[in-house]
Amino acid sequence: MELLAAGFSLSSLPSIIYTALGLGFVIFVHELGHFAVAKWCGVRVERFSIGFGPVILSFMKGETEYALSIIPFGGYVKMLGQDDIDPNQMASEQVARDPRSYTAKTVLQRMAIISAGVIMNLITGTMMFCAAFMMGLESVPSSIGAVSPGSPAWVAGIQPGDNIYNIDGYRIVTFSDIMRRVTLSWEKVDLRGKHHDGTDYHEIIVPFKSSDNRSAIGVTKANSLKIVDSPNELIQHVFAGTAAAKATPEFKPGDLVKKVNDKPVKDHFEFRQALLGKPGESVDIIVERATGKEPGKTEEVKIKVPANPIRTLGLLMDIGQVSAVRKGSPAAGKLQKGDKITQLDTSDGKLMIGSDLDPLRLPQVLGELHGQEVTLHIKRERHEADPEKLEIKLTPENRPGWSEFPFDDDSAMSIPSIGITCYVLHSVISVDPKGPAAELVKPKEQIKKAELILPPGLKSDSHGKESLVLDFDKGKRSWPYLFWMMQECPLRQVKLTVASQGSSRTVTLTPTPADNWFSVERGIHFEFLVDFHRDNNLSVAMGRAVAETRNFMGEIYLILYNLLTGRLSVTQMHGPIGIVGAAVQISDQGFAPLLFFLAYLSINLAVLNFLPIPVLDGGHMAFLLYEGIRGKPPSERILILLTWIGLAMIGSLMITVLGMDFLRWFGFMK
């Protein structure tokens, strides 16, 4: 008996048909393996079924009934003397006397019959991989687009533009490889790669648990230089209210950036580097644009993009503790986790953090002081009643403030010029008398909740949601994340729940541009970087296919181990609805991606069905090994008991994954 986890989606009828045929083929070749070897060994095959349960369509040919059953998540070959639902047949002496029964055959013959399905799936999966490689596949390369401040990758010194080519001895080609290997790693990740300047690096990183309960190191995919061109009206090519939306002439969906201020840029890293040194200046961005007059004809268009002012609420918040220090940075060996910066001394004077200097401006100020020695006053907790006060001298690097942005609502603020991250708390220290919060919020008050809302008359913006909510009362510490969302959604108002002396109230503020403070981002929405690769040589494609099969087999065993040890949550599992849904979406991308996905499912089917669980092929193989060693099969009582245990295990698994699918279907899980 074989099991196949699959799923359901109604994206398009052709994709659904291709998916159904593909999944049916994966099941068919598995059963064909059992069937062919059983016939070759002279076993009577009573039924060849695609699917389980009641038969909805069948016909007889010779002595075998060929059937299509109502539950499409697997299939089976029913042989005389071998029935998972009725294990009595395997112990029946009457059946065993029939020379054409399964039980009448030698142990080696029965092993060949049982393993044939798995072998067929491995062969089929490898051939599908080979065909997909020869047809050509798009993939997201292993280049790093951004690094989450304070994450393990950030602490290790990995930066945007870097590349990862090996994790734990496994070759890394795509960004999916990175995600998969990190998820399946042991306690530490042995990571090798190249910095953007071509120098090699080798780091040992301890992953963390992300918000979706996966192991992660804190990196994202790289962007391309092509501006988003999507039929979905909520996915905008420039973000509403940003500098890019005010550019002249306008950016168009599908534009390809070629130069910044007449200097060519070959990738998104170089594009961003060109903007980092000019946050307060307008820039000329030259794009390549399709003329629309004839296919393939393009023209260059020079677009002037103004500076993108930072928007603020006029609230100066309390700075929190240092949460991470980057390896090799000016702060390394001087500051440590738990320190609190209280004052900054420069050649121009002393600034108290929170009263003289907004903590959110600290990254900008220190970035502008690059190459100059500065003094930081810090408090280092020895114990709560008596913190140690230190003065630390260091020289900031040329890394502009807010060039590293917070990823989520619990991220810390990065100060890239000195290589630290620290929290900014939701406690108000002072209020700018000229800012939006003047007279509405007072010093020493606490912000309990923040909500970014669309102003009257605006139906949508770049994030496509009516509101974005941060609940500081639920332990979220990231005032910087609210600040960053204000820059990404500059047209939104901010509704704050303010608490003071046991009572609370709400105020609605409209962020306003700050003086002499500009974002390094201009508000252009780029597509992810995608590579296309085709193997024209059959031997090369087959070599890659064999390696892919071997790697996927190892990864499936690692997934099972991580599930059993609790390192991987069962919430990451997908069942019938989830996987067929994914297959249909992949089918929309083309035939080669669907072949690749079906190859993975074929390998998955082979590995899972060869686990030593009664009812599955691996369980039957375990019984045969027992019989080969002992010279006789297990007793009827043991066979029946273990078969029912196997059915219970499989039933529990199906209920679990179906439950996960339905929770996702109704929006209770991601």
LINTA-V492127 format. One line per field, one symbol per residue. phi: phi as a letter, one per 20 degrees, with the letter a starting at -180 (. if undefined). psi: psi as a letter, one per 30 degrees, with the letter a starting at -180 (. if undefined). A space follows every 10 residues. Layout:
# LINTA-V492127
phi: ???
psi: ???
This chain:
# LINTA-V492127
phi: .dccfbbbbd fafgffffff fffffgfgff fffgffffff enefeebdce odmgfdbbbd cmededcddf eeeqaadedg nbbffcfggf dffffffffe egfeefgfff ffffefffff ffffgfffgg fffffocebe fefeebcfgn fgffffnfcg nfcdcbclne fdddffffff fffefefcde dcacffenfe cbcdcefcef femdfbdncc feeedefgcc ffffeefceg nefffdfcff fdgngdfdbc lmefcebfff ffffegecfe dfcededecf fnebgnecbe cededffdff dcdmddeeee efdacegmeg efndebgofc edbcdcfeqd cefodecfgf eggfffffeg ndfcddecdd febgfbfedc dcdbdfeecf fmecdfebfc eeeedffdnc cbedeedeeb cffdegegmd ccgmedeebc cecffgndea bfemcfbcdc dffenfdefg ffgfffffcf eeedddeddb lndbbdcddd gcfeflbcef ednedefffc dccceeefff ffffffffff ffffffffff ffffenfcff feecdgffff gfffffffep ffffgfffff fffgfffffd ffdgnegfff fffffffffe nbfgfgffgf ffffffffff ffffffffff ffffgenece
psi: kkkjkaakkh ekeeeeeeee eeeeeeeeee eeeeeeeeee ggkkjekjkj llakkfkllk jbgkkkljle jghalljjlk gjjefifeef gkeeeffjfg lefflleeee eeeefeeeee eeeeeeeeee eeefekkklj lgkkelkkkf leeeefgklk flkkfkkhfk kkeleeeeee eeeglaflkj kkaklfgfkl ljkjkjllkl fgglklfhll lklagkkkjk fjffjkfkkk fleefglklk kkkfkjkelj hgkkkfleee eeeffeghfg lklkjklkkk ffekkfkllk kkkkklljkk klfgkjlkka lkflkkkglf fkfellkflk kfkkklffak kkkeeekkef feeeeeefgk fkklkkklkj jelefikkkl kkkljllijl kgfjlkeagg llkkifffhl kllklgkkel kjfglffkfe kllflkjekk kjlklkfjel affglelkkj jffgfkgiee eeeeeeefif fkljjkjkkk hflllkkkkj klklkhjkkf kfgkjlllkk lkkkjfkeee eeeeeeeeee eeeeeeeeee eeeefgfkkf ffkkaeeeee eeeeeeeffl eeeeeeeeee eeeeeeeefg khkkeleeee eeeeeeeeef glllleeeee eeeeeeeeee eeeeeeeeee eeeeeggfl.
